[in-house]
Amino acid sequence: MNNYTELHAYSNYSFLRGASHIEELVITAREQGYDTLALTDYNGLYGALEFAHCARENGLRPITGADVTTAGGYQLTLLCETRQGYANLCRLLSHAHLDHERRKPSVEYEVLSRHTAGLIALSGSKHGEVPSLVAEGRYREAEETARKYGQWFGENSFFIELQNNLVYGDGQRNQALFDLAEHVGIEVIATNNVHYHARERHRLQDILTAIRHNTTLNASHLRLENSEYYLKPQQEMTGLVRNFPKALSNTMRIAERCQFDLSRDLDYQFPDAPVPVGETSESYLRKLCHCEAGRKYGRLSQKVIDRLEEELRLVELHHLSGFFLIHYEIMQLAHEIATEVKGRPPHGPPGRGRGSSVSAIICYLIGLSHIDPIRSDLFLGRFLNDELMSVPDIDLYFDRETREKLIVRVLDHYGREHASIVGAFPTYEIQGAVRDVGGALGLPEPMLDRLAKASEGGSTEHIVGEVAHIPGYGDKLGASLWRHFIDMVQQINAFPKHLAQHSGGIVISSTPLVEIVPLQLSPIDGRTIMHWDKLSVGVGAHGQD
């Protein structure tokens, strides 16, 4: 019988803080018998959607959360109990990034206190405000702070976190926190502040810390104290906090309350495209298509009529009229830009659709494709069908000059709260892994530079072969430091480094995006970008040279 669930865990989407892929955390949790797990990455929801889908696919119920930095640099762990709580968490994280210096996100108390509905707050690790005050012996201030959080989040929605990572002082701090919670009337909860899925991954976590601080492993004094920050089986956690049984059972109570599921409950709605007075999205799309069909085909054959009616039926069945009209509107904006750039209207469409969307006569008629699917006898089923499980994909491609101007035009047209550039995550490949891991281990820079250049285009999986083939390097494979180096290069493979800007992906939403996904400013040009590299229900306007 389950008596504990982990509610405080980092993945590698905490950017050089968590040392495990999301899939590794999820699979380990299932193997250990967990049926619920919370992901609380550092100041972001970068991996939240991937986590939600991965957890569901593996029979694990996901809880969405984040570690948020508050005024004074303290950590506060927030979990989404409801859809409103998720929207509030997105707003808090957006404020933390948009309204503060880059790479120094923070949430002021006044802002935090206005966005607590639907959220459950945990006092955080030893870097949380209440635990820090207790550790410093400032008990009166710790009590006042605990009461303050309790008032903001409401009864039974703020918990004092107890963590026993077998570090000197953990036992004393936990007892003091428990006594404070009893005195104030606040419940306690146990967590393990998970930074990796398995104990042996602590070596990589040390490397990540050195990389994050641009120093070597030996010089870094900010590493975690030991290897206890792994996803522990429930029985181990029971032993670690056996003096505080309520702290264990409360994890199950919180897990039961947090029913919001990002993979299921996002409730995205397509933006309303402007339609003439007296028209609906369905009637206007139908009118556009019939008008263009007459212009392009002249006298309509039965084959054209049947195909168009079938597609319109499917569009109405899946409520996709607004989806197509938004793309139509984007193409009209592109037409305006192409006219401005060339000084005359373009002869054909200013951009072209690719992929399965070209099989739809609707796309051909409203200018999203230059290919006639009737003449080319294209199969529709891959793009539109009765059992459609996700939004169909329409990729629009523009020349470089049009694309750059179109991105700005779209963002301005729909507004900052409703349109954003998609985020992208540069990941570690062999060259970057060699340089960063080797630097953290203190290996000579000239040797790393030679290995990185020789490995260009290779895979971290083949790092042993890359080293062996370089003259003078083969004998190093027997040295313990180089074996450690090779192991770490392989483990860091595909880890995300940071949030970057997609070259042309845009998401448009009827609901303010800040309630759907956290936003922050691009380091390139200050435009707003999203915390995800994909939105499963987004409207994309992709660009390519």
C-alpha positions in Angstrom: 0.0 0.0 0.0 1.4 3.4 -1.0 2.1 5.7 2.0 4.3 8.3 0.2 4.6 10.2 -3.1 7.4 12.5 -4.2 6.2 16.1 -4.6 9.6 17.8 -5.1 11.7 16.7 -8.0 13.9 18.3 -10.7 14.5 17.0 -14.2 17.2 18.1 -16.7 14.7 20.9 -17.7 16.0 22.7 -14.6 19.0 23.5 -16.8 22.2 22.2 -15.2 20.4 21.5 -11.9 18.6 18.2 -12.5 20.6 15.2 -13.7 17.9 12.9 -15.2 15.8 12.9 -18.3 12.0 13.1 -17.6 11.6 9.5 -18.9 14.2 8.2 -16.5 12.3 9.8 -13.5 8.9 8.5 -14.7 10.1 4.9 -15.4 12.0 4.8 -12.1 8.9 6.0 -10.2 6.7 3.3 -11.8 9.3 0.6 -11.0 9.3 1.7 -7.4 5.5 1.5 -7.2 4.6 5.1 -7.3 1.3 6.0 -8.9 1.8 9.8 -8.7 4.8 12.1 -9.1 5.3 15.8 -9.1 7.8 17.6 -11.3 8.9 21.0 -9.8 11.6 22.3 -12.1 13.5 25.4 -11.2 11.7 28.7 -12.1 10.0 27.1 -15.1 7.6 24.7 -16.7 10.0 23.9 -19.6 9.5 20.1 -19.4 6.0 20.1 -17.9 4.1 19.1 -21.0 6.6 16.4 -21.9 6.4 15.1 -18.3 2.6 15.1 -18.3 2.5 13.0 -21.6 5.3 10.7 -20.5 3.7 10.1 -17.1 0.3 9.3 -18.7 1.9 6.9 -21.2 3.6 5.0 -18.4 0.6 4.8 -16.0 1.7 7.5 -13.7 -0.5 10.5 -12.7 1.5 13.7 -13.2 1.4 16.7 -10.9 2.6 20.0 -12.4 4.6 22.3 -10.2 7.7 24.5 -10.0 10.3 25.8 -7.6 9.8 29.6 -7.7 12.3 32.1 -6.4 10.8 34.7 -4.1 12.1 38.1 -2.9 15.3 37.6 -1.0 16.4 34.7 -3.2 14.4 32.0 -1.3 12.8 29.0 -2.9 9.1 28.2 -2.7 7.6 25.0 -4.2 4.2 25.4 -5.8 1.9 22.6 -7.0 -1.1 23.0 -9.2 -4.3 21.8 -7.6 -6.7 23.1 -10.2 -6.7 24.7 -13.7 -6.9 28.1 -12.0 -3.8 27.2 -10.0 -2.0 26.3 -13.2 -2.9 29.7 -14.7 -1.7 31.5 -11.6 1.6 29.6 -11.7 2.1 30.6 -15.3 1.4 34.2 -14.4 3.9 34.1 -11.5 6.6 32.5 -13.6 6.0 35.0 -16.5 6.2 37.9 -14.1 9.4 36.4 -12.6 11.1 36.3 -16.0 9.5 39.2 -17.9 9.8 41.8 -15.2 13.3 41.1 -13.9 16.9 41.0 -15.1 17.6 38.1 -17.4 18.6 34.9 -15.6 17.5 36.5 -12.3 13.8 35.6 -12.1 12.0 36.6 -8.9 8.5 37.0 -7.6 7.7 39.8 -5.1 5.5 39.0 -2.2 2.8 41.5 -3.3 2.5 39.7 -6.7 2.7 36.2 -5.1 -0.1 37.0 -2.6 -2.5 37.9 -5.5 -2.0 34.7 -7.4 -2.4 31.9 -4.9 -5.8 30.4 -5.7 -5.7 26.8 -6.9 -2.0 26.4 -5.7 -0.6 24.4 -2.9 2.7 25.8 -1.5 5.5 23.8 0.2 8.1 25.8 2.2 10.9 24.5 0.0 14.2 22.9 0.6 16.7 24.3 3.2 16.9 27.3 0.8 13.3 28.1 1.5 12.5 31.2 3.6 11.0 29.4 6.6 13.7 26.7 6.8 16.5 29.3 6.3 15.2 31.4 9.1 14.9 28.4 11.4 18.5 27.3 10.5 19.7 30.8 11.5 17.9 30.6 14.8 15.4 33.4 13.9 12.4 31.5 15.2 10.1 34.5 15.7 10.6 35.7 12.1 10.2 32.1 10.9 6.9 31.9 12.7 5.7 35.2 11.3 6.7 34.1 7.8 4.9 30.8 8.1 1.7 32.5 9.2 2.1 35.0 6.3 2.2 32.1 3.8 -0.6 30.4 5.5 -2.8 33.5 5.1 -1.9 33.9 1.5 -2.5 30.4 0.4 -5.4 29.6 2.7 -6.1 26.9 5.2 -4.5 23.5 4.4 -2.7 24.9 1.3 0.7 25.8 2.8 2.9 23.0 4.2 6.2 23.0 6.1 8.6 20.7 4.2 10.8 18.2 6.0 13.8 16.8 4.2 16.3 14.3 5.5 19.1 13.9 3.0 21.5 12.6 5.7 23.3 15.9 5.8 24.6 17.2 9.1 22.0 19.4 10.6 19.0 17.9 8.8 17.6 16.2 11.9 17.9 19.3 14.1 16.3 21.5 11.4 13.4 19.1 10.8 12.6 18.9 14.5 12.6 22.7 14.8 10.4 23.0 11.7 8.0 20.4 13.1 7.8 22.2 16.4 7.2 25.5 14.6 4.4 23.9 12.4 2.7 22.5 15.5 2.9 25.9 17.2 1.5 27.8 14.2 -1.1 25.1 13.3 0.4 24.2 9.9 0.8 20.7 8.6 4.1 19.2 7.7 5.1 17.2 4.6 8.1 15.1 3.6 10.0 15.4 0.4 13.5 14.3 -0.8 14.4 17.3 -3.0 15.1 14.9 -5.9 17.8 16.0 -8.4 18.2 12.6 -10.2 16.5 9.3 -10.6 19.2 7.0 -9.3 22.1 7.4 -6.8 24.9 6.9 -9.3 23.7 9.9 -11.3 25.0 12.2 -8.5 28.3 12.4 -10.3 26.7 14.0 -13.3 24.8 16.4 -11.0 28.2 17.5 -9.6 29.4 18.1 -13.2 26.3 20.1 -14.0 26.8 22.3 -11.0 30.4 23.1 -12.0 29.3 23.9 -15.6 26.6 26.2 -14.3 29.1 28.1 -12.2 31.7 28.1 -14.9 34.3 26.4 -12.7 35.9 23.1 -12.2 34.6 20.2 -10.1 37.4 20.7 -7.5 36.8 24.4 -7.2 33.0 24.2 -6.9 31.8 24.6 -3.3 28.1 24.6 -4.3 27.7 20.9 -5.0 25.1 18.9 -3.1 26.6 17.5 0.0 26.2 13.8 -0.9 24.5 11.3 -3.2 21.2 11.1 -1.3 19.1 13.4 -3.6 17.8 10.5 -5.7 14.2 9.3 -6.2 14.0 7.0 -3.2 11.6 4.0 -2.8 8.7 4.6 -0.5 10.1 2.3 2.2 13.3 4.3 2.3 11.4 7.6 2.8 9.4 6.0 5.5 12.6 5.2 7.4 14.1 8.6 6.9 11.1 10.5 8.4 9.8 7.8 10.8 9.6 10.4 13.6 7.1 12.4 11.6 4.5 9.9 10.2 2.0 12.7 9.4 4.6 14.2 7.0 4.3 11.0 4.9 0.6 10.6 4.9 0.2 14.3 3.9 2.0 13.6 0.7 -0.8 11.3 -0.3 -3.5 13.9 0.7 -1.8 16.5 -1.4 -1.4 14.1 -4.4 -5.1 13.3 -4.2 -6.0 17.0 -4.2 -3.8 17.8 -7.2 -6.1 16.6 -10.0 -5.1 19.1 -12.7 -3.5 17.2 -15.6 -1.6 19.4 -18.2 -2.0 16.7 -20.9 -5.8 16.7 -20.5 -7.0 19.9 -18.9 -5.3 22.8 -20.7 -8.5 23.6 -22.5 -6.9 25.5 -25.3 -9.4 27.4 -27.6 -8.6 28.5 -31.2 -8.6 32.3 -31.6 -11.7 33.8 -33.1 -10.9 34.9 -36.6 -12.6 38.1 -37.7 -15.7 37.4 -39.8 -18.2 39.7 -41.5 -21.3 40.7 -39.6 -23.9 38.0 -39.7 -21.4 35.2 -40.4 -20.1 32.5 -38.2 -16.6 30.9 -38.6 -18.3 27.9 -40.3 -20.4 30.0 -42.7 -17.6 32.3 -43.6 -15.1 29.6 -44.3 -17.8 27.9 -46.5 -18.5 31.1 -48.3 -14.7 31.7 -48.9 -14.2 28.3 -50.3 -17.2 28.3 -52.7 -16.2 31.8 -53.9 -12.6 30.7 -54.6 -13.8 27.4 -56.1 -15.8 29.2 -58.7 -12.8 31.5 -59.5 -10.3 28.7 -59.7 -12.4 25.9 -61.3 -15.0 27.8 -63.2 -17.8 25.3 -63.6 -17.5 22.9 -60.6 -17.3 19.2 -61.3 -19.1 16.8 -59.0 -15.7 15.6 -57.8 -14.8 19.1 -56.6 -18.2 19.6 -55.0 -18.1 16.2 -53.2 -14.5 16.8 -52.0 -15.2 20.3 -50.7 -18.4 19.2 -48.9 -16.6 16.3 -47.3 -13.8 18.5 -46.0 -16.2 21.1 -44.7 -18.1 18.4 -42.9 -14.9 17.2 -41.2 -13.9 20.7 -40.3 -17.2 21.4 -38.7 -17.1 18.0 -36.9 -13.8 18.8 -35.3 -14.6 22.5 -34.8 -11.6 23.6 -36.9 -13.2 26.5 -38.9 -11.3 29.1 -36.7 -8.1 27.1 -37.2 -8.3 27.5 -41.0 -9.4 31.1 -40.8 -6.5 32.1 -38.6 -4.1 30.6 -41.2 -6.0 32.4 -43.9 -5.6 35.7 -42.0 -1.9 35.0 -41.5 -1.5 34.5 -45.3 -3.3 37.8 -45.9 -0.8 39.5 -43.6 2.0 37.8 -45.6 0.4 39.1 -48.8 0.5 42.7 -47.5 4.1 42.3 -46.6 5.1 40.8 -49.9 3.3 43.7 -51.6 5.2 46.2 -49.5 8.6 44.5 -50.1 8.2 44.1 -53.9 6.1 47.2 -54.5 3.4 45.2 -56.2 1.1 42.3 -55.3 2.8 38.9 -55.7 1.8 36.8 -58.7 1.0 33.8 -56.5 0.8 33.0 -52.8 3.4 34.8 -50.7 4.2 31.5 -49.0 3.6 27.8 -49.6 2.2 25.0 -47.5 4.0 21.7 -47.2 3.3 18.3 -45.9 -0.1 16.6 -45.6 -2.0 19.9 -45.6 -1.6 20.2 -49.4 -4.0 17.3 -49.8 -6.9 19.5 -48.6 -8.9 21.4 -51.2 -9.7 24.0 -48.5 -6.0 24.8 -48.2 -5.8 25.2 -51.9 -8.8 27.4 -52.1 -7.9 29.8 -49.3 -4.3 30.2 -50.4 -2.5 28.0 -47.9 -1.3 25.7 -50.7 -0.4 26.1 -54.4 -1.2 22.5 -55.2 -4.6 21.4 -56.6 -5.4 18.1 -54.7 -8.1 17.2 -57.2 -5.8 17.4 -60.2 -3.0 15.7 -58.3 -5.4 13.1 -56.9 -4.0 13.5 -53.3 -5.3 11.4 -50.4 -7.0 13.4 -47.7 -7.0 10.9 -44.8 -3.6 11.8 -43.4 -4.6 15.4 -42.9 -8.4 15.2 -42.1 -10.5 12.2 -41.1 -13.4 11.3 -38.8 -11.1 9.9 -36.0 -8.8 12.9 -35.9 -7.0 12.7 -32.5 -5.0 15.9 -32.7 -5.0 19.2 -34.6 -3.9 18.8 -38.2 -0.6 20.3 -39.1 -0.3 23.2 -41.5 3.3 24.3 -42.2 3.6 27.6 -44.0 7.0 28.4 -45.6 8.1 31.9 -46.6 11.2 33.5 -48.1 13.6 35.0 -45.5 12.6 38.6 -46.0 8.9 37.9 -45.8 9.3 35.6 -42.9 11.2 38.1 -40.7 8.6 40.8 -41.3 5.7 38.4 -40.9 6.8 37.4 -37.5 6.7 41.0 -36.3 3.4 41.6 -38.0 1.7 38.6 -36.5 2.9 39.4 -33.0 1.8 43.0 -33.3 -1.5 42.0 -34.9 -2.6 39.6 -32.2 -0.8 41.3 -29.3 1.8 40.2 -26.8 -0.8 38.4 -24.5 -2.2 36.3 -27.4 0.8 35.6 -29.6 4.3 34.4 -28.8 7.3 32.9 -30.5 7.8 29.2 -29.7 10.7 28.3 -27.4 13.5 25.9 -28.5 16.0 24.0 -26.4 19.5 23.6 -27.6 20.8 20.3 -26.3 24.2 18.8 -25.7 25.8 17.1 -28.6 29.3 15.7 -28.6 31.3 18.9 -29.2 29.6 20.9 -26.5 29.6 17.9 -24.1 33.4 17.4 -24.6 34.2 21.0 -23.9 31.9 21.5 -20.9 32.4 18.2 -19.2 36.1 18.2 -19.8 36.3 21.8 -18.5 34.4 20.8 -15.3 36.9 18.0 -14.8 39.9 20.2 -15.3 41.2 18.5 -18.4 43.7 20.5 -20.4 41.9 22.9 -22.8 44.1 22.2 -25.8 43.4 18.5 -25.6 39.7 19.1 -25.3 39.8 21.5 -28.2 41.5 18.9 -30.4 39.0 16.1 -29.3 36.0 18.4 -29.9 37.2 19.3 -33.4 38.0 15.7 -34.3 34.5 14.6 -33.0 32.5 17.1 -35.0 29.4 15.5 -36.4 29.9 12.4 -34.2 27.7 11.0 -31.4 28.3 11.0 -27.7 27.5 7.3 -27.9 30.7 6.8 -29.9 32.9 8.9 -27.7 35.2 6.0 -26.9 35.9 5.4 -30.6 36.4 9.1 -31.1 39.1 9.2 -28.4 40.7 6.0 -29.5 41.2 7.2 -33.1 43.1 10.3 -32.2 46.9 9.7 -32.2 48.2 9.9 -28.6 44.8 9.7 -27.0 44.1 5.9 -27.0 46.2 5.2 -23.9 44.1 7.6 -21.9 41.1 5.3 -22.0 42.7 3.3 -19.2 43.0 6.3 -16.9 40.2 6.7 -14.3 39.8 10.5 -14.9 39.3 9.9 -18.7 36.9 7.0 -18.1 34.9 9.3 -15.8 35.0 11.9 -18.5 33.7 9.5 -21.2 30.9 8.3 -18.9 29.8 11.9 -18.2 29.8 12.9 -21.8 27.6 9.9 -22.6 25.2 10.7 -19.8 24.8 14.4 -20.6 23.8 13.6 -24.2 20.6 15.5 -25.3 20.3 17.4 -22.0 18.7 20.8 -22.7 21.1 23.7 -22.0 18.7 26.7 -21.9 15.6 28.2 -23.5 16.2 29.7 -27.0 14.1 31.2 -29.7 12.6 29.1 -32.5 13.4 30.4 -36.0 9.8 31.0 -37.0 7.3 29.0 -34.9 4.5 31.1 -33.5 1.6 30.2 -31.2 -1.7 32.2 -31.2 -4.3 31.9 -28.6 -7.8 33.3 -27.8 -7.0 32.9 -24.0 -4.1 35.0 -22.9 -1.1 32.9 -23.4 0.2 33.9 -19.9 -2.5 31.6 -18.5 -1.5 28.7 -20.7 2.3 28.7 -20.6 4.9 30.9 -18.9 6.5 33.5 -21.1 9.9 35.2 -21.0 11.9 37.5 -23.2 14.1 36.2 -26.0 17.8 36.9 -25.5 18.1 37.7 -29.2 15.6 40.5 -29.7 13.5 40.9 -26.6 10.4 39.3 -28.1 8.2 37.1 -25.9 8.9 33.4 -26.2 7.2 30.4 -24.6 8.5 27.9 -22.1 7.8 24.9 -24.4 9.3 23.8 -27.7 5.9 22.6 -28.9 2.3 23.2 -28.0 0.2 20.2 -29.0 -2.8 22.4 -29.7 -1.2 25.5 -31.2 -1.5 27.4 -34.4 2.0 27.3 -36.1 3.3 29.7 -38.7 6.7 28.1 -39.4 9.4 29.7 -41.4 12.1 28.4 -43.6 14.5 30.0 -46.0 
